Amino acid sequence: MAREGGGLFAGFRVLGRFSGHVPHVLRYHGRHREFYVATAVGRSVHTYNVSNALPQDITCLAADRMLIFASYDNILHAFARNKEVIHTYEGHKARIHLLQPFGDHVISVDVDNVLIVWNIQSEEEYLQVDFDKATFGVSAVLHPSTYLNKILLGSEQGSLQLWNIRSNKLLYSFPGWHSAITALEQAPAVDVVAVGLVSGHIVIHNIKFDETLMKFQQDWGPVTAISFRTDGHPVMAAGSPIGHIALWDLEEKKLMCQMRDAHSTAVAGMSFVPGEPLLITNGADNAIRVWIFDGPGGTGRVLRSRMGHSAPPTKIRYHGQNGEQILSAGQDGTLQSFSTVHEKFNKSLGHGSINKKKSKKKGLKLDTMALPPITVFASEVAHQSDWDSIVACHQGYITCTTWNYQKTSMGAHKLRPEEFSKHKPIDIYATAVDITSCGNFAVIGLSTGQVDVYNMQSGIHRGRYGKERAHEGAIRGVAVDGLNQLIITAGSEGLIKFWKFKTKDLVYSTELSSSPSGILLHRDSGILGIAFDDFSISVLDIETRKIVRMFSGHRGRINDMTFSPDGRWLITSSMDCTIKTWDLPSGCLIDCFLVDAAAVSLTMSPTGDFLASTHVDDLGIYLWSNRSLYSLVSLRPLPADYEPSMVTRPSTCPVEDVDVAGDEEACDEMIEYVSPEQLGEQLVTLSSLPESRWKNLLSLDVIKKKNKPREPPKVPKLAPFFIPTVPGLIPRYSAPEEENDTQSKVVNLGVLAQKSDFHIHLEEALSTNEYTTPLNLLKSLGPSNIEIELRGLAPEGGGSMEVMLSFLRMIGVMLNKKYNFELAQAYLALFLKLHLKILSSEPNLLEEVSRLSTQLEETWFRLQTLFNQSLCVLTYMKSALL
């Protein structure tokens, strides 16, 4: 019974995910002569170019010249061509946490301290070594340059071991520095490695002579990553858990400079591009950055970056009418714009701040002026190049901020009531906001029940609705109609009020069944969606001000609502983890699917191609394609006991939509539907024949005259061989004639008087009154053949009065049953044209014709009335009165 997942929406891809806590890897492609960066994002590997997804989130990443290795839990996979998994290595009992490609082999270490060396091509174990966790817990692995078959292992106890993998021998143990090793990195010099410790020390050590060459100390905790410049500058970079990067001069053995707040979380991975002054870093703050070292002082600046929200988005809305930008506000306090076309068009509008200039001086970490996260916002493209086009409310904050989409920054104005300009109240805050479609005014509702209107260009307060306040309770939603005539406000006390936009007068007030939690207006159709605290939804028509639809079925708080562009569907998301689509004309639930984490916010593309959603504790914006645009989807109402099935959220790679078996079963009635000959007995039905088969029947003599050749056709000297065929629309070969030696000149009149199939069936139908067969025969003939057949019905053409009567009765049956209506008209017209003299002289035929005439007039009069009605309505709709 159930459709497999959601029938209407199919997972497409996720936006805004760029990096996780797994260090990135850098690999060089010899044939392309390019470096590729690979990062783990959830279940996928991004190679700037994207891989297919693995079943679970990736925990470890490595790469060699040909392949990218990614592991989740205890399974290791190898990706080829940056896309598909071609090798799988299974054998670990615990989660893999270290990977090291090693020539034709790859080394993996799990958290139970088991090291396995795999043969890459055969996927077989080459060697397995178990270490005692108490004495040597493996925490880092490195293949020292030029050391054949040897690997260096660092431990949580602080010691190091050098192993020969081929002979499975421990070659040397280094006593270490009594602090757990977190990172090992090969220095540009042979035999020299950098060792990063939990204590924050970085030791440059010669492993050939077991000598420490130099030692550095960073003050920000454990060393998370190390990398060396190889473009002629003796510089080493080290990452820290709080996002700072230290750069050390190896010749002068001192700290050269610091790059503070390179990331807002720990620096997960860092690598200098070989031979270039470029440093690539990534972190769990969902950012990957390329720094270039071309300025004075040796510090780097961001050359390019890809970044999304570092904390889950709370509200998303499509911006503009082309369906290419999604504005997203996150718990990290930023407002960002994500492009559905390409990542290069993404832009961040920055972090909300009370005073931008002071904030810049202090830096992000010490910024006391930072505003809390945005809860709701409204945007409008009209006049966005002239002034600010976005207004946002902040969590627990009375001031609303404006943002400029063109300049990608905070706007000029802070919108709050004048009485709070001196002091900032703690318990009063902005709860709802809307912008007029012209982009000139912002309407803001407060938790006290006040509703204020401001000018977007100047930020001036333009008035308040109601004497003191618009509602007794907190404002739960405000909406302005498309023509700036009405403003609709909803209060927590359970009232919806309609106000004149300009005069601020109350026009209408109605009581709702429960306290509303939010409202959403579809401006084009004047339909208002209202979500309630009791998890129900109502739809109100703002023209009639009546509730026109009521929906119930959600079992948790309704988080967000969105309308389809045409206003036919209302899509809602709830804390019960379902996303439901309600069809407003029929008042039915037509689609419902479950996701693993509740959707916090929803928005539907203005072009109708995608539904976008954000989810609890997730950094991504998920796109779901609207399958009704490109495939057959059943929009039948779902039964009351419908149990939705879980749908996996899409990964970063666009998904090809595949129709599942269950979905086909659900739509089988639609797919196999064949239109009957006639839908209903009361309806007039036309045939499906092309016009050329019936429209020119009365003009055949004119057509023949026009097509008459100017000179008679010449007989070719040598006629080519051909197979004789019988004339007609369906080609049939004629039977070979028997040749007689004696050629008689006497004409056989029996051959000339031979009756056609149509003639025979008409004669039979006179007794049986079954006219389907002769009609089908006539329908299969071309215009010329139809004329020949109808001429042959007259006595001089070999027919009879009975056959002519039978033909007239066939037309009568067609008119009576109201099918093949245009054919009945055309055939009767030709028949009358050919046989009018005979019809007028025969009383039997004349009686039948007069009966047909009455029948024809009745049917046609009824049709003409319907045509006239339709034309009147159409003319009225097109007139200027409306």
Secondary structure, DSSP 8 states (H G I E B T S, - for coil): ---SS-SSEEEEEEES----SS--EEEEETTTTEEEEEEEETTEEESSSB----SS---EEEE-SS-EEEEETTEEEEEETTTEEEEEEE--SS-EEEEEEETTEEEEEETTSEEEEEETTT--EEEEEE--TTT--EEEEE--TT-TTEEEEEETTS-EEEEETTTTEEEEEE---SS-EEEEEE-SSTTEEEEEETTSEEEEEETTTTEEEEEEE-SSSS--EEEE--SS--EEEEE-TTS-EEEEETTTTEEEEEETTSSSS-EEEEEE-TTSSEEEEEETTTEEEEEE--SGGG--EEEEEEE--SS-EEEEEEESSSS-EEEEEETTSEEEEEESS-GGG-EEEEE-BS-HHHHHHH-STT-SSB---EEEEEE--TTTTTS--EEEEETT-S-EEEEETTTTEEEEEEE--GGGSSS--SS--EEEEEE-TTSSEEEEEETTS-EEEEETTT--EEEESSSS-S-SS-EEEEEE-TTSSEEEEEETTSEEEEEETTT--EEEEEE-SS-EEEEEEETTTTEEEEEETTS-EEEEETTTTEEEEEE----S-EEEEEE-TTSSEEEEEETTSEEEEEETTTTEEEEEEE-SS-EEEEEE-TTSSEEEEEETT---EEEEEEGGGTS--------TT----B-----SS-------HHHHHHHHHHHT----S-S-TTS-------GGGTTTGGGHHHHHHHT--SS-----SS------EESSSS-EE-------SS---S--HHHHT---HHHHHHHHHHHH---HHHHHHHHTS-HHHHHHHHHTTSGGGT--HHHHHHHHHHHHHHHHHT-SHHHHHHHHHHHHHHHHHHHHH-HHHHHHHHHHHHHHHHHHHHHHHHHHHHHHHHHHHHSTT-
